[in-house]
Amino acid sequence: MKKNLLAIAAAFAITCTAQAQTIKTPAPSTTQTVKQDFGLSAVELSYSRPSMKGRKIFGDIVPFGKVWRTGANQATVITFGDDVTIGDKKVPAGKYGLLTIPGEKEWTVIITKQLDVTSPAAYKQDMDVARVQVKSMKMPVAIETFMILFDEIKPNAMAIEILWENTVVSIPVTTDIDGKIMKSIDNALNKDNKPYFNAAVYYMENGKDLNQALTWFDKAIQQSPDAFWVYYQRGLCLSKMGKKEDAITSAKKSIELAKVAKNDDYVALNEKLIASLK
Protein backbone atom coordinates (compact mmCIF):
# COMPACT_ATOMS: atom_id res chain seq x y z
CA MET A 1 0.00 0.00 0.00
CA LYS A 2 2.81 2.36 0.96
CA LYS A 3 4.57 1.65 -2.33
CA ASN A 4 1.38 2.40 -4.26
CA LEU A 5 1.01 5.76 -2.48
CA LEU A 6 4.61 6.66 -3.28
CA ALA A 7 4.08 5.76 -6.92
CA ILE A 8 0.92 7.87 -7.12
CA ALA A 9 2.70 10.82 -5.47
CA ALA A 10 5.61 10.55 -7.88
CA ALA A 11 3.28 10.40 -10.89
CA PHE A 12 1.38 13.43 -9.61
CA ALA A 13 4.62 15.39 -9.18
CA ILE A 14 5.75 14.52 -12.69
CA THR A 15 2.35 15.58 -14.10
CA CYS A 16 2.46 18.92 -12.26
CA THR A 17 6.01 19.56 -13.46
CA ALA A 18 5.05 18.80 -17.05
CA GLN A 19 2.05 21.11 -16.83
CA ALA A 20 4.14 23.90 -15.31
CA GLN A 21 6.60 23.62 -18.16
CA THR A 22 3.83 24.31 -20.71
CA ILE A 23 2.61 27.51 -19.02
CA LYS A 24 3.70 30.67 -20.83
CA THR A 25 3.33 34.10 -19.29
CA PRO A 26 4.14 37.56 -20.72
CA ALA A 27 7.64 38.89 -20.08
CA PRO A 28 7.65 41.78 -17.58
CA SER A 29 9.71 43.81 -20.06
CA THR A 30 8.76 42.90 -23.60
CA THR A 31 11.27 42.80 -26.43
CA GLN A 32 10.92 45.03 -29.48
CA THR A 33 12.82 44.95 -32.76
CA VAL A 34 12.55 47.98 -35.03
CA LYS A 35 14.01 48.43 -38.50
CA GLN A 36 14.41 51.68 -40.42
CA ASP A 37 15.51 52.09 -44.05
CA PHE A 38 18.41 54.52 -43.95
CA GLY A 39 21.03 55.59 -46.46
CA LEU A 40 21.35 52.78 -48.97
CA SER A 41 20.48 50.03 -46.49
CA ALA A 42 18.84 49.97 -43.04
CA VAL A 43 19.35 50.26 -39.29
CA GLU A 44 17.90 47.56 -37.01
CA LEU A 45 17.53 47.78 -33.23
CA SER A 46 16.56 45.10 -30.68
CA TYR A 47 15.90 46.00 -27.03
CA SER A 48 13.65 45.32 -24.03
CA ARG A 49 11.02 47.77 -22.77
CA PRO A 50 10.59 48.11 -18.99
CA SER A 51 7.78 50.25 -17.53
CA MET A 52 7.83 52.86 -14.75
CA LYS A 53 5.14 51.21 -12.60
CA GLY A 54 5.09 54.19 -10.24
CA ARG A 55 8.85 54.14 -9.70
CA LYS A 56 11.38 56.94 -10.03
CA ILE A 57 13.65 55.96 -12.92
CA PHE A 58 16.65 58.16 -13.68
CA GLY A 59 18.84 58.80 -10.69
CA ASP A 60 17.22 55.86 -8.87
CA ILE A 61 16.27 52.64 -10.71
CA VAL A 62 18.72 53.71 -13.43
CA PRO A 63 21.59 55.39 -11.53
CA PHE A 64 23.42 58.39 -12.89
CA GLY A 65 27.06 57.86 -13.81
CA LYS A 66 26.89 54.08 -14.35
CA VAL A 67 26.84 51.98 -17.51
CA TRP A 68 23.29 51.00 -18.44
CA ARG A 69 22.28 48.33 -20.93
CA THR A 70 19.69 50.84 -22.21
CA GLY A 71 16.70 48.64 -21.63
CA ALA A 72 15.92 45.59 -19.51
CA ASN A 73 16.66 41.86 -19.48
CA GLN A 74 18.79 41.39 -22.60
CA ALA A 75 21.53 43.54 -24.09
CA THR A 76 20.46 46.26 -26.54
CA VAL A 77 21.84 45.54 -30.01
CA ILE A 78 21.95 47.82 -33.06
CA THR A 79 22.96 46.94 -36.63
CA PHE A 80 24.05 49.50 -39.23
CA GLY A 81 23.89 48.42 -42.87
CA ASP A 82 26.09 51.36 -43.98
CA ASP A 83 29.09 53.07 -42.43
CA VAL A 84 27.70 55.86 -40.24
CA THR A 85 28.86 58.77 -38.13
CA ILE A 86 27.38 59.05 -34.64
CA GLY A 87 27.94 62.55 -33.32
CA ASP A 88 31.46 63.07 -34.65
CA LYS A 89 32.60 59.43 -34.39
CA LYS A 90 32.90 57.10 -37.40
CA VAL A 91 31.25 53.69 -36.99
CA PRO A 92 31.74 51.01 -39.69
CA ALA A 93 28.76 49.00 -40.89
CA GLY A 94 28.12 46.10 -38.53
CA LYS A 95 26.37 44.80 -35.41
CA TYR A 96 27.07 46.46 -32.05
CA GLY A 97 25.90 46.79 -28.48
CA LEU A 98 24.24 50.09 -27.58
CA LEU A 99 25.07 51.22 -24.03
CA THR A 100 24.60 54.50 -22.23
CA ILE A 101 25.78 56.24 -19.10
CA PRO A 102 22.84 58.47 -18.04
CA GLY A 103 23.52 61.80 -16.38
CA GLU A 104 21.27 64.50 -15.01
CA LYS A 105 22.02 66.88 -17.91
CA GLU A 106 24.20 64.85 -20.27
CA TRP A 107 24.48 61.19 -21.32
CA THR A 108 27.36 59.21 -22.72
CA VAL A 109 26.35 57.00 -25.64
CA ILE A 110 28.58 53.97 -26.19
CA ILE A 111 28.77 51.83 -29.32
CA THR A 112 30.61 48.66 -28.36
CA LYS A 113 31.72 45.42 -30.00
CA GLN A 114 30.24 43.62 -26.99
CA LEU A 115 26.81 42.19 -27.75
CA ASP A 116 26.06 40.71 -24.34
CA VAL A 117 26.46 43.50 -21.76
CA THR A 118 23.57 43.25 -19.29
CA SER A 119 25.37 44.65 -16.22
CA PRO A 120 28.07 47.27 -15.58
CA ALA A 121 30.46 44.53 -14.44
CA ALA A 122 30.40 42.90 -17.90
CA TYR A 123 31.34 46.11 -19.73
CA LYS A 124 34.87 46.43 -21.15
CA GLN A 125 35.81 49.92 -22.25
CA ASP A 126 38.56 48.65 -24.56
CA MET A 127 35.79 47.15 -26.74
CA ASP A 128 34.34 50.61 -27.46
CA VAL A 129 33.91 51.60 -31.10
CA ALA A 130 32.60 55.09 -30.30
CA ARG A 131 31.71 57.29 -27.31
CA VAL A 132 29.54 60.36 -27.80
CA GLN A 133 28.21 62.96 -25.35
CA VAL A 134 24.59 64.07 -25.90
CA LYS A 135 22.30 66.40 -23.99
CA SER A 136 19.47 65.11 -21.81
CA MET A 137 16.19 67.02 -22.17
CA LYS A 138 13.06 67.09 -20.03
CA MET A 139 9.61 66.46 -21.48
CA PRO A 140 6.33 67.94 -20.24
CA VAL A 141 4.70 64.49 -20.25
CA ALA A 142 5.82 61.16 -18.80
CA ILE A 143 6.55 58.11 -20.96
CA GLU A 144 5.39 55.04 -19.03
CA THR A 145 7.15 52.36 -21.08
CA PHE A 146 10.77 52.79 -22.17
CA MET A 147 11.17 53.30 -25.92
CA ILE A 148 13.85 53.86 -28.53
CA LEU A 149 12.77 55.17 -31.92
CA PHE A 150 14.12 56.61 -35.16
CA ASP A 151 13.08 60.18 -35.95
CA GLU A 152 13.87 63.13 -38.25
CA ILE A 153 14.58 60.70 -41.10
CA LYS A 154 16.41 62.13 -44.10
CA PRO A 155 18.31 60.35 -46.89
CA ASN A 156 21.62 60.81 -45.08
CA ALA A 157 20.71 61.78 -41.50
CA MET A 158 18.41 60.77 -38.66
CA ALA A 159 18.13 60.75 -34.88
CA ILE A 160 17.98 57.78 -32.53
CA GLU A 161 15.78 58.94 -29.66
CA ILE A 162 15.65 57.39 -26.19
CA LEU A 163 12.53 58.23 -24.17
CA TRP A 164 11.45 57.23 -20.67
CA GLU A 165 9.92 58.91 -17.65
CA ASN A 166 10.29 62.67 -18.35
CA THR A 167 13.59 62.34 -20.20
CA VAL A 168 14.46 62.30 -23.89
CA VAL A 169 17.91 61.88 -25.41
CA SER A 170 18.55 62.42 -29.12
CA ILE A 171 21.55 60.77 -30.81
CA PRO A 172 22.48 62.24 -34.23
CA VAL A 173 23.40 59.73 -36.95
CA THR A 174 24.60 60.54 -40.47
CA THR A 175 25.85 58.53 -43.42
CA ASP A 176 27.76 59.57 -46.53
CA ILE A 177 25.84 58.16 -49.47
CA ASP A 178 26.62 60.85 -52.02
CA GLY A 179 29.96 59.35 -53.05
CA LYS A 180 28.42 55.91 -53.53
CA ILE A 181 25.49 57.25 -55.54
CA MET A 182 27.68 59.44 -57.76
CA LYS A 183 29.90 56.43 -58.49
CA SER A 184 26.89 54.24 -59.29
CA ILE A 185 25.52 56.97 -61.59
CA ASP A 186 28.83 57.15 -63.45
CA ASN A 187 28.94 53.37 -63.78
CA ALA A 188 25.31 53.07 -64.85
CA LEU A 189 25.52 55.81 -67.46
CA ASN A 190 28.31 53.91 -69.20
CA LYS A 191 25.92 51.04 -69.94
CA ASP A 192 23.49 50.68 -72.84
CA ASN A 193 20.29 51.00 -70.76
CA LYS A 194 21.14 54.27 -69.08
CA PRO A 195 19.06 55.36 -66.03
CA TYR A 196 18.82 59.00 -67.11
CA PHE A 197 15.68 59.68 -65.09
CA ASN A 198 17.04 58.47 -61.71
CA ALA A 199 20.32 60.29 -62.27
CA ALA A 200 18.51 63.51 -63.17
CA VAL A 201 16.24 63.38 -60.11
CA TYR A 202 19.22 62.80 -57.80
CA TYR A 203 21.09 65.75 -59.32
CA MET A 204 18.05 68.01 -59.03
CA GLU A 205 17.20 67.08 -55.42
CA ASN A 206 20.75 67.27 -54.12
CA GLY A 207 21.90 70.66 -55.36
CA LYS A 208 24.01 69.45 -58.26
CA ASP A 209 24.28 70.70 -61.86
CA LEU A 210 20.71 71.49 -63.01
CA ASN A 211 21.76 71.87 -66.63
CA GLN A 212 23.09 68.32 -66.55
CA ALA A 213 19.89 67.16 -64.85
CA LEU A 214 17.79 68.81 -67.57
CA THR A 215 19.87 67.12 -70.28
CA TRP A 216 19.22 63.76 -68.64
CA PHE A 217 15.49 64.46 -68.30
CA ASP A 218 15.39 65.15 -72.05
CA LYS A 219 17.20 61.87 -72.74
CA ALA A 220 14.77 60.05 -70.41
CA ILE A 221 11.88 61.47 -72.45
CA GLN A 222 13.53 60.17 -75.62
CA GLN A 223 13.61 56.73 -73.99
CA SER A 224 9.95 56.94 -72.83
CA PRO A 225 8.00 59.64 -74.73
CA ASP A 226 4.76 58.96 -72.79
CA ALA A 227 6.34 59.10 -69.33
CA PHE A 228 4.24 61.81 -67.68
CA TRP A 229 6.28 61.51 -64.45
CA VAL A 230 9.44 62.48 -66.34
CA TYR A 231 7.77 65.61 -67.74
CA TYR A 232 6.64 66.52 -64.22
CA GLN A 233 10.15 66.23 -62.76
CA ARG A 234 11.52 68.07 -65.78
CA GLY A 235 9.07 70.88 -64.98
CA LEU A 236 10.33 70.99 -61.39
CA CYS A 237 13.90 71.19 -62.67
CA LEU A 238 13.04 74.07 -65.01
CA SER A 239 11.27 75.90 -62.18
CA LYS A 240 14.41 75.58 -60.02
CA MET A 241 16.37 77.08 -62.91
CA GLY A 242 14.00 80.05 -63.02
CA LYS A 243 12.59 79.07 -66.42
CA LYS A 244 8.93 79.44 -65.50
CA GLU A 245 7.37 79.38 -68.98
CA ASP A 246 9.30 76.26 -69.97
CA ALA A 247 8.36 74.65 -66.64
CA ILE A 248 4.65 75.37 -67.28
CA THR A 249 4.92 73.90 -70.78
CA SER A 250 6.48 70.73 -69.38
CA ALA A 251 3.83 70.48 -66.65
CA LYS A 252 1.00 70.88 -69.20
CA LYS A 253 2.50 68.07 -71.29
CA SER A 254 2.64 65.93 -68.17
CA ILE A 255 -1.06 66.65 -67.47
CA GLU A 256 -1.96 65.68 -71.04
CA LEU A 257 -0.13 62.34 -70.76
CA ALA A 258 -1.34 61.69 -67.20
CA LYS A 259 -4.98 62.11 -68.29
CA VAL A 260 -4.46 59.54 -71.05
CA ALA A 261 -2.97 57.19 -68.43
CA LYS A 262 -5.85 58.05 -66.03
CA ASN A 263 -3.43 59.11 -63.31
CA ASP A 264 -5.22 61.81 -61.33
CA ASP A 265 -2.39 62.14 -58.80
CA TYR A 266 0.01 63.51 -61.41
CA VAL A 267 -2.67 65.75 -62.87
CA ALA A 268 -3.05 67.32 -59.41
CA LEU A 269 0.72 67.59 -58.88
CA ASN A 270 1.21 69.40 -62.16
CA GLU A 271 -1.70 71.74 -61.53
CA LYS A 272 -0.10 72.72 -58.21
CA LEU A 273 3.23 73.25 -59.95
CA ILE A 274 1.65 75.50 -62.57
CA ALA A 275 -0.23 77.48 -59.91
CA SER A 276 3.01 78.07 -58.01
CA LEU A 277 4.66 79.50 -61.11
CA LYS A 278 2.02 82.09 -61.92
Secondary structure by P-SEA (a helix, b strand, c coil): caaaaaaaaaaaaaaaaaaaaaccccccbbbbbbbbbccccbbbbbbbbbcccccccccccccccccccccccbbbbbbbccccccccccccbbbbbbbbbccccbbbbbbccccccccccccccccccbbbbbbbbbbcccccccccccccccccbbbbccccccbbbbbbbbbcaaaaaaaaaaaaaaccccaaaaaaaaaaaccccaaaaaaaaaaaaaaccccaaaaaaaaaaaaaacaaaaaaaaaaaaaaaaaaaccaaaaaaaaaaaaaac
